[in-house]
């Protein structure tokens, strides 16, 4: 459980970096995401999940 919480903390740090460094660019990015179709966003989400799974598989192996 400690390992899982540590990973969650690292994810939050990595996710927070862009918000801290350039909040105006993140706002612009989110406004551009609103015009994308749901199908495209689902494809990007699935692609990121599969890439993450592949990375974990290769590292933990």
Secondary structure as GFF3:
##gff-version 3
##sequence-region A 1 61
A	DSSP	alpha_helix	2	21	.	.	.	ID=ss1
A	DSSP	alpha_helix	23	33	.	.	.	ID=ss2
A	DSSP	alpha_helix	38	60	.	.	.	ID=ss3
###
